[in-house]
Amino acid sequence: MTTPDEIRSALLAVDGGTIFTIEVSTGSRMERFPTGYNPWRQAIGIQVKAQAVEGKANKAIISLIAETLAVPKSAVQIISGQTSSIKRIRVDGITDVTLGQSLAELMSTFS
């Protein structure tokens, strides 16, 4: 089981929000966030149904993260990795402590 402290080590507190890394699986049968934590990459897993074509997967990622964290879509931004399966995400309006706790709780419900 992943602990909030393990996840928080992958989170970077910035003014007004938090930055973290995700590891994306596109073309999945179901959409899910978080799917787990990869300590080697310090990345949080995410699955989306959309294919990585014409930005569809990126839009799905933003929507799913916003919905899961109960923040507006405008608060979620892909800051790097637009064409990669490893992306850096910035979420405004949520601290690293709160985000780490929320993600750990969500991961425990999926396992």
PyMOL commands that place a pseudoatom at each C-alpha (Angstrom):
pseudoatom trace, name=CA, resn=MET, resi=1, chain=A, elem=C, hetatm=0, pos=[0.000, 0.000, 0.000]
pseudoatom trace, name=CA, resn=THR, resi=2, chain=A, elem=C, hetatm=0, pos=[1.270, 3.440, -0.919]
pseudoatom trace, name=CA, resn=THR, resi=3, chain=A, elem=C, hetatm=0, pos=[1.462, 5.938, 1.928]
pseudoatom trace, name=CA, resn=PRO, resi=4, chain=A, elem=C, hetatm=0, pos=[0.748, 9.677, 1.747]
pseudoatom trace, name=CA, resn=ASP, resi=5, chain=A, elem=C, hetatm=0, pos=[4.432, 10.313, 2.602]
pseudoatom trace, name=CA, resn=GLU, resi=6, chain=A, elem=C, hetatm=0, pos=[5.608, 8.219, -0.372]
pseudoatom trace, name=CA, resn=ILE, resi=7, chain=A, elem=C, hetatm=0, pos=[3.288, 10.108, -2.707]
pseudoatom trace, name=CA, resn=ARG, resi=8, chain=A, elem=C, hetatm=0, pos=[4.187, 13.479, -1.202]
pseudoatom trace, name=CA, resn=SER, resi=9, chain=A, elem=C, hetatm=0, pos=[7.835, 12.835, -2.090]
pseudoatom trace, name=CA, resn=ALA, resi=10, chain=A, elem=C, hetatm=0, pos=[6.696, 12.996, -5.739]
pseudoatom trace, name=CA, resn=LEU, resi=11, chain=A, elem=C, hetatm=0, pos=[4.749, 16.232, -5.262]
pseudoatom trace, name=CA, resn=LEU, resi=12, chain=A, elem=C, hetatm=0, pos=[6.256, 19.672, -5.616]
pseudoatom trace, name=CA, resn=ALA, resi=13, chain=A, elem=C, hetatm=0, pos=[4.560, 22.512, -3.767]
pseudoatom trace, name=CA, resn=VAL, resi=14, chain=A, elem=C, hetatm=0, pos=[4.475, 25.699, -5.827]
pseudoatom trace, name=CA, resn=ASP, resi=15, chain=A, elem=C, hetatm=0, pos=[2.893, 29.058, -5.201]
pseudoatom trace, name=CA, resn=GLY, resi=16, chain=A, elem=C, hetatm=0, pos=[-0.857, 28.441, -5.373]
pseudoatom trace, name=CA, resn=GLY, resi=17, chain=A, elem=C, hetatm=0, pos=[-0.745, 24.738, -6.171]
pseudoatom trace, name=CA, resn=THR, resi=18, chain=A, elem=C, hetatm=0, pos=[1.139, 21.494, -6.686]
pseudoatom trace, name=CA, resn=ILE, resi=19, chain=A, elem=C, hetatm=0, pos=[3.110, 19.905, -9.523]
pseudoatom trace, name=CA, resn=PHE, resi=20, chain=A, elem=C, hetatm=0, pos=[3.356, 16.137, -9.968]
pseudoatom trace, name=CA, resn=THR, resi=21, chain=A, elem=C, hetatm=0, pos=[4.217, 13.526, -12.598]
pseudoatom trace, name=CA, resn=ILE, resi=22, chain=A, elem=C, hetatm=0, pos=[1.749, 11.114, -14.145]
pseudoatom trace, name=CA, resn=GLU, resi=23, chain=A, elem=C, hetatm=0, pos=[2.286, 7.931, -16.142]
pseudoatom trace, name=CA, resn=VAL, resi=24, chain=A, elem=C, hetatm=0, pos=[-0.463, 7.688, -18.771]
pseudoatom trace, name=CA, resn=SER, resi=25, chain=A, elem=C, hetatm=0, pos=[-2.123, 4.627, -20.241]
pseudoatom trace, name=CA, resn=THR, resi=26, chain=A, elem=C, hetatm=0, pos=[-4.313, 5.570, -23.225]
pseudoatom trace, name=CA, resn=GLY, resi=27, chain=A, elem=C, hetatm=0, pos=[-6.947, 3.483, -24.977]
pseudoatom trace, name=CA, resn=SER, resi=28, chain=A, elem=C, hetatm=0, pos=[-8.032, 1.852, -21.722]
pseudoatom trace, name=CA, resn=ARG, resi=29, chain=A, elem=C, hetatm=0, pos=[-11.426, 0.245, -21.245]
pseudoatom trace, name=CA, resn=MET, resi=30, chain=A, elem=C, hetatm=0, pos=[-12.074, 2.410, -18.206]
pseudoatom trace, name=CA, resn=GLU, resi=31, chain=A, elem=C, hetatm=0, pos=[-10.933, 5.798, -16.965]
pseudoatom trace, name=CA, resn=ARG, resi=32, chain=A, elem=C, hetatm=0, pos=[-9.263, 5.836, -13.579]
pseudoatom trace, name=CA, resn=PHE, resi=33, chain=A, elem=C, hetatm=0, pos=[-7.067, 8.165, -11.550]
pseudoatom trace, name=CA, resn=PRO, resi=34, chain=A, elem=C, hetatm=0, pos=[-4.956, 7.343, -9.640]
pseudoatom trace, name=CA, resn=THR, resi=35, chain=A, elem=C, hetatm=0, pos=[-4.167, 3.783, -10.726]
pseudoatom trace, name=CA, resn=GLY, resi=36, chain=A, elem=C, hetatm=0, pos=[-1.116, 3.456, -8.517]
pseudoatom trace, name=CA, resn=TYR, resi=37, chain=A, elem=C, hetatm=0, pos=[2.270, 4.903, -7.785]
pseudoatom trace, name=CA, resn=ASN, resi=38, chain=A, elem=C, hetatm=0, pos=[5.544, 4.106, -9.555]
pseudoatom trace, name=CA, resn=PRO, resi=39, chain=A, elem=C, hetatm=0, pos=[8.306, 4.939, -7.037]
pseudoatom trace, name=CA, resn=TRP, resi=40, chain=A, elem=C, hetatm=0, pos=[11.065, 4.488, -9.626]
pseudoatom trace, name=CA, resn=ARG, resi=41, chain=A, elem=C, hetatm=0, pos=[9.602, 7.206, -11.862]
pseudoatom trace, name=CA, resn=GLN, resi=42, chain=A, elem=C, hetatm=0, pos=[7.927, 9.000, -8.951]
pseudoatom trace, name=CA, resn=ALA, resi=43, chain=A, elem=C, hetatm=0, pos=[4.804, 9.026, -11.097]
pseudoatom trace, name=CA, resn=ILE, resi=44, chain=A, elem=C, hetatm=0, pos=[1.124, 8.525, -10.391]
pseudoatom trace, name=CA, resn=GLY, resi=45, chain=A, elem=C, hetatm=0, pos=[-0.719, 6.293, -12.835]
pseudoatom trace, name=CA, resn=ILE, resi=46, chain=A, elem=C, hetatm=0, pos=[-3.749, 7.368, -14.861]
pseudoatom trace, name=CA, resn=GLN, resi=47, chain=A, elem=C, hetatm=0, pos=[-5.862, 5.493, -17.428]
pseudoatom trace, name=CA, resn=VAL, resi=48, chain=A, elem=C, hetatm=0, pos=[-8.005, 7.196, -20.060]
pseudoatom trace, name=CA, resn=LYS, resi=49, chain=A, elem=C, hetatm=0, pos=[-10.200, 5.774, -22.818]
pseudoatom trace, name=CA, resn=ALA, resi=50, chain=A, elem=C, hetatm=0, pos=[-9.105, 8.358, -25.389]
pseudoatom trace, name=CA, resn=GLN, resi=51, chain=A, elem=C, hetatm=0, pos=[-6.315, 7.595, -27.825]
pseudoatom trace, name=CA, resn=ALA, resi=52, chain=A, elem=C, hetatm=0, pos=[-3.217, 9.767, -27.981]
pseudoatom trace, name=CA, resn=VAL, resi=53, chain=A, elem=C, hetatm=0, pos=[-4.375, 11.424, -31.203]
pseudoatom trace, name=CA, resn=GLU, resi=54, chain=A, elem=C, hetatm=0, pos=[-4.895, 15.160, -31.807]
pseudoatom trace, name=CA, resn=GLY, resi=55, chain=A, elem=C, hetatm=0, pos=[-4.736, 15.994, -28.102]
pseudoatom trace, name=CA, resn=LYS, resi=56, chain=A, elem=C, hetatm=0, pos=[-7.743, 13.835, -27.195]
pseudoatom trace, name=CA, resn=ALA, resi=57, chain=A, elem=C, hetatm=0, pos=[-5.906, 11.968, -24.447]
pseudoatom trace, name=CA, resn=ASN, resi=58, chain=A, elem=C, hetatm=0, pos=[-4.572, 15.216, -22.960]
pseudoatom trace, name=CA, resn=LYS, resi=59, chain=A, elem=C, hetatm=0, pos=[-8.102, 16.648, -22.772]
pseudoatom trace, name=CA, resn=ALA, resi=60, chain=A, elem=C, hetatm=0, pos=[-9.336, 13.450, -21.132]
pseudoatom trace, name=CA, resn=ILE, resi=61, chain=A, elem=C, hetatm=0, pos=[-6.468, 13.594, -18.616]
pseudoatom trace, name=CA, resn=ILE, resi=62, chain=A, elem=C, hetatm=0, pos=[-7.305, 17.156, -17.612]
pseudoatom trace, name=CA, resn=SER, resi=63, chain=A, elem=C, hetatm=0, pos=[-11.003, 16.323, -17.262]
pseudoatom trace, name=CA, resn=LEU, resi=64, chain=A, elem=C, hetatm=0, pos=[-10.402, 13.186, -15.201]
pseudoatom trace, name=CA, resn=ILE, resi=65, chain=A, elem=C, hetatm=0, pos=[-7.910, 14.823, -12.835]
pseudoatom trace, name=CA, resn=ALA, resi=66, chain=A, elem=C, hetatm=0, pos=[-10.197, 17.839, -12.346]
pseudoatom trace, name=CA, resn=GLU, resi=67, chain=A, elem=C, hetatm=0, pos=[-13.218, 15.625, -11.694]
pseudoatom trace, name=CA, resn=THR, resi=68, chain=A, elem=C, hetatm=0, pos=[-11.325, 13.344, -9.292]
pseudoatom trace, name=CA, resn=LEU, resi=69, chain=A, elem=C, hetatm=0, pos=[-9.820, 16.212, -7.297]
pseudoatom trace, name=CA, resn=ALA, resi=70, chain=A, elem=C, hetatm=0, pos=[-13.012, 18.314, -7.426]
pseudoatom trace, name=CA, resn=VAL, resi=71, chain=A, elem=C, hetatm=0, pos=[-11.293, 21.327, -8.972]
pseudoatom trace, name=CA, resn=PRO, resi=72, chain=A, elem=C, hetatm=0, pos=[-12.234, 23.243, -12.130]
pseudoatom trace, name=CA, resn=LYS, resi=73, chain=A, elem=C, hetatm=0, pos=[-10.638, 22.093, -15.388]
pseudoatom trace, name=CA, resn=SER, resi=74, chain=A, elem=C, hetatm=0, pos=[-8.994, 25.508, -15.595]
pseudoatom trace, name=CA, resn=ALA, resi=75, chain=A, elem=C, hetatm=0, pos=[-7.010, 24.615, -12.434]
pseudoatom trace, name=CA, resn=VAL, resi=76, chain=A, elem=C, hetatm=0, pos=[-5.357, 21.610, -14.156]
pseudoatom trace, name=CA, resn=GLN, resi=77, chain=A, elem=C, hetatm=0, pos=[-2.566, 22.167, -16.653]
pseudoatom trace, name=CA, resn=ILE, resi=78, chain=A, elem=C, hetatm=0, pos=[-0.132, 19.864, -18.469]
pseudoatom trace, name=CA, resn=ILE, resi=79, chain=A, elem=C, hetatm=0, pos=[3.150, 21.741, -18.119]
pseudoatom trace, name=CA, resn=SER, resi=80, chain=A, elem=C, hetatm=0, pos=[5.396, 19.231, -19.918]
pseudoatom trace, name=CA, resn=GLY, resi=81, chain=A, elem=C, hetatm=0, pos=[5.178, 15.966, -21.811]
pseudoatom trace, name=CA, resn=GLN, resi=82, chain=A, elem=C, hetatm=0, pos=[2.287, 16.859, -24.126]
pseudoatom trace, name=CA, resn=THR, resi=83, chain=A, elem=C, hetatm=0, pos=[3.354, 14.097, -26.562]
pseudoatom trace, name=CA, resn=SER, resi=84, chain=A, elem=C, hetatm=0, pos=[4.779, 11.668, -23.992]
pseudoatom trace, name=CA, resn=SER, resi=85, chain=A, elem=C, hetatm=0, pos=[3.251, 9.049, -21.726]
pseudoatom trace, name=CA, resn=ILE, resi=86, chain=A, elem=C, hetatm=0, pos=[5.082, 10.735, -18.833]
pseudoatom trace, name=CA, resn=LYS, resi=87, chain=A, elem=C, hetatm=0, pos=[3.646, 14.183, -18.122]
pseudoatom trace, name=CA, resn=ARG, resi=88, chain=A, elem=C, hetatm=0, pos=[4.089, 16.904, -15.511]
pseudoatom trace, name=CA, resn=ILE, resi=89, chain=A, elem=C, hetatm=0, pos=[0.805, 18.272, -14.204]
pseudoatom trace, name=CA, resn=ARG, resi=90, chain=A, elem=C, hetatm=0, pos=[0.123, 21.442, -12.255]
pseudoatom trace, name=CA, resn=VAL, resi=91, chain=A, elem=C, hetatm=0, pos=[-3.022, 21.693, -10.156]
pseudoatom trace, name=CA, resn=ASP, resi=92, chain=A, elem=C, hetatm=0, pos=[-3.832, 25.090, -8.698]
pseudoatom trace, name=CA, resn=GLY, resi=93, chain=A, elem=C, hetatm=0, pos=[-5.752, 25.490, -5.470]
pseudoatom trace, name=CA, resn=ILE, resi=94, chain=A, elem=C, hetatm=0, pos=[-4.605, 22.296, -3.747]
pseudoatom trace, name=CA, resn=THR, resi=95, chain=A, elem=C, hetatm=0, pos=[-1.589, 21.835, -1.476]
pseudoatom trace, name=CA, resn=ASP, resi=96, chain=A, elem=C, hetatm=0, pos=[0.891, 18.982, -1.702]
pseudoatom trace, name=CA, resn=VAL, resi=97, chain=A, elem=C, hetatm=0, pos=[-0.205, 17.735, 1.732]
pseudoatom trace, name=CA, resn=THR, resi=98, chain=A, elem=C, hetatm=0, pos=[-3.888, 17.644, 0.766]
pseudoatom trace, name=CA, resn=LEU, resi=99, chain=A, elem=C, hetatm=0, pos=[-3.151, 16.135, -2.638]
pseudoatom trace, name=CA, resn=GLY, resi=100, chain=A, elem=C, hetatm=0, pos=[-0.890, 13.438, -1.164]
pseudoatom trace, name=CA, resn=GLN, resi=101, chain=A, elem=C, hetatm=0, pos=[-3.550, 12.443, 1.355]
pseudoatom trace, name=CA, resn=SER, resi=102, chain=A, elem=C, hetatm=0, pos=[-6.319, 12.409, -1.259]
pseudoatom trace, name=CA, resn=LEU, resi=103, chain=A, elem=C, hetatm=0, pos=[-4.317, 10.303, -3.711]
pseudoatom trace, name=CA, resn=ALA, resi=104, chain=A, elem=C, hetatm=0, pos=[-3.294, 7.794, -1.031]
pseudoatom trace, name=CA, resn=GLU, resi=105, chain=A, elem=C, hetatm=0, pos=[-6.922, 7.410, 0.048]
pseudoatom trace, name=CA, resn=LEU, resi=106, chain=A, elem=C, hetatm=0, pos=[-8.072, 6.947, -3.549]
pseudoatom trace, name=CA, resn=MET, resi=107, chain=A, elem=C, hetatm=0, pos=[-5.357, 4.373, -4.217]
pseudoatom trace, name=CA, resn=SER, resi=108, chain=A, elem=C, hetatm=0, pos=[-6.362, 2.385, -1.149]
pseudoatom trace, name=CA, resn=THR, resi=109, chain=A, elem=C, hetatm=0, pos=[-9.965, 2.145, -2.394]
pseudoatom trace, name=CA, resn=PHE, resi=110, chain=A, elem=C, hetatm=0, pos=[-8.805, 0.691, -5.750]
pseudoatom trace, name=CA, resn=SER, resi=111, chain=A, elem=C, hetatm=0, pos=[-6.592, -2.017, -4.285]
for i in range(1, 111): cmd.bond("trace and resi %d" % i, "trace and resi %d" % (i + 1))
show_as sticks, trace
zoom trace
